[in-house]
Amino acid sequence: CDSLESCDPEIYDLIELEKKRQFYSLELIASENFTSRACLEALGSVLTNKYSEGLPGMRYYGGNEVIDEIENLCKKRCLEAFELDPSKWGVNVQSYSGSTANFSVYTALLKPFDRLMGLDLPHGGHLSHGFQTSKKKISSSSIYFTSMPYQTDPKTGLIDYNKLEESADLFRPNLIICGASAYPRDWDFQRFRKIADRHEAYLVMDMAHTSGLIAAKQANNPFDYCDVITSTTHKTLRGPRAGIIFYRKPVSETEKFLSDLESRINFAVFPSCQGGPHNHQIASIAVAMKQVSLPEFKDYIVQVKKNAVALANSLISLGYRLVTGGTDNHCILWDLRPLGLTGSKLEKLCEKVSISLNKNSVPKDTSALSPGGVRIGTPALTSRGFKETDFVEVAEFLHRAVHLCLEIQVETGKALPCFLKALENNPKLNALKTAVE
Ligand code: PLP
């Protein structure tokens, strides 16, 4: 059979349902975006059929002339998108995702049980930055390496650089990773570099969330200070789901002898951590990077930031508390604890009224399962053309959602299962759902 619709109507129908969900809902998940039709076409292409272990010109399979051209073009465009000099920076575009890119970097730069410091997950960090709880090592980055997370200041919500420096003096890290999944402010890379240099540690930036802002020069530039920079390509870069790794090239023969990041990173990605590259993803990254280099992309990112400020200011003027009091980027962390609500409840209620956001811990949270806040981002709706006035309206929808949450909580009491039961077919939600859609 030929088309998906005739070959597998069950999957076809489910994809159509998801398309409808994405079309009708307000997509506020900070890590999501809408990729372009061109990126989707590359993803759904015959490139998925090809094996190409190795690097361009050095493959373990025949028939890779075209694939080599695609991968080389992708790398060139990645460097151009971030205005990097190819004699100083290289890039590997084969990582299947952001987490595997990070693990490949640790594999390249560390020995088993070497010491790694990343922002703690409850403070906005990512799992792959060494996450562990007091009871269990969760991420492979804490299982195979020794992790000591740094944190934000509970009062300000900002990274506590002084504490980080003190802890680093005790822990003597081999690698410090900056970057986060839920941190609404920019990064002081110069300070990180100074701390890393005290211990001759590698400095790595995971710019997964802010890479679009960095490419558009709307955020501090990690390339001035870091040794290695990783990113996903599906968030603010608006490409396919994948990961990329930039590495500093040696400037002298001695440096090459001491630290050849290029061969270590490439070897870590393949054969250490991965098998054959996903060529359809790589072609799609190339398409996304071409778009990132256009002037329209900068306009998009400027609007993403303006929208985040508009949304933050509207929520503040409605009386709500945001962690750090606002945002410098695309992301807002909304502290619901003063309202007596949890992030899980607001997330679930929003889902019922076609608003997508996610629960998130906020500083001083005691439970990761039932955190006290939600994370909201503006990249996806900005891709759909939303401007500041639209985000003022989004804030009003969220305000209505909070009020419904509080009303239902008064009826059901605080227990989550009773609250969730009360959401099922609750007629109180209809008016908001209709307004949102
Ligand atoms: N790094 C950061 C900072 C992230 O926020 C994420 C995902 O949200 C990742 C890495 C992981 O990316 P992936 O889901 O592609 O593995």
Boltz pocket constraint, residues with backbone or C-beta under 6 A from the ligand:
constraints:
  - pocket:
      binder: B
      contacts: [[A, 31], [A, 96], [A, 97], [A, 98], [A, 99], [A, 100], [A, 126], [A, 128], [A, 179], [A, 180], [A, 181], [A, 206], [A, 207], [A, 208], [A, 209], [A, 232], [A, 241], [A, 242], [A, 243]]
      max_distance: 6.0
